[in-house]
Amino acid sequence: MFENFTKSIIVYLEQDKYSENLVNKLTNRIKNTNNQKEVINSSYCIGLLSFNERAIKKLIENFDLYRDQLEIPKVNENFRNLI
């Protein structure tokens, strides 16, 4: 249900001006939560975004915020799908 809802609204948020801000907010959310489901959901949302150069740069800059969570298989898969 979460994934279907997210796919339907992400279309409206994929404009370039929103991508960088969403990457920043979602990577910070991954760092600041202890809830594994929230980490997985945030990484899923990141995987749905269309990336422009600034959003990619922000994702790289924020790597330390989500590095530890890449050990979770589903989170790792969501980030691998970006490549």
C-alpha positions in Angstrom: 0.0 0.0 0.0 2.8 2.4 0.9 4.6 1.7 -2.3 1.5 2.2 -4.5 0.7 5.5 -2.8 4.3 6.7 -3.1 4.5 5.9 -6.8 1.3 7.8 -7.4 2.5 11.0 -5.7 6.1 11.0 -6.6 5.2 12.0 -10.2 4.1 15.4 -8.9 7.3 15.9 -6.9 9.8 14.9 -9.6 10.5 18.4 -10.8 14.2 19.3 -10.5 13.7 21.9 -7.8 12.2 19.3 -5.5 14.7 16.5 -6.1 17.6 17.9 -4.2 15.4 18.9 -1.3 13.8 15.5 -1.1 17.1 13.7 -1.2 18.3 15.9 1.7 15.2 15.3 3.8 15.0 11.6 3.1 18.7 10.9 3.8 18.4 12.9 7.1 15.3 10.9 8.0 17.3 7.6 7.4 20.0 8.8 9.8 17.6 10.1 12.5 15.3 7.1 12.9 15.6 3.8 14.8 12.7 2.3 12.9 13.9 -0.1 10.2 10.6 0.2 8.3 11.0 3.9 8.0 14.6 3.5 6.8 13.4 1.1 4.1 10.5 3.3 3.1 12.8 6.4 2.9 15.3 4.5 0.7 12.4 3.3 -1.5 11.3 6.9 -2.0 14.9 7.9 -2.9 14.9 5.2 -5.5 11.8 6.5 -7.2 13.2 10.0 -7.7 14.5 11.4 -11.0 18.0 12.6 -10.3 19.5 15.8 -11.7 23.1 16.7 -11.2 22.4 18.7 -8.0 20.3 15.8 -6.5 23.1 13.3 -7.2 25.7 15.7 -5.6 23.4 15.9 -2.5 23.1 12.1 -2.3 26.9 11.8 -2.4 27.4 14.6 0.1 25.0 12.8 2.5 26.5 9.4 2.1 27.6 9.4 5.8 24.0 9.8 6.8 22.9 6.5 5.3 26.1 4.4 5.0 25.4 2.2 8.0 21.8 1.5 6.8 23.1 -0.1 3.6 23.7 -3.3 5.6 19.9 -3.8 5.5 19.3 -5.9 2.3 16.2 -4.0 1.2 17.8 -0.6 1.7 20.9 -1.8 -0.2 18.7 -3.0 -3.0 16.9 0.4 -3.2 20.1 2.3 -3.5 21.6 -0.2 -6.0 18.6 0.4 -8.2 19.8 4.0 -8.6 22.8 2.9 -10.6 
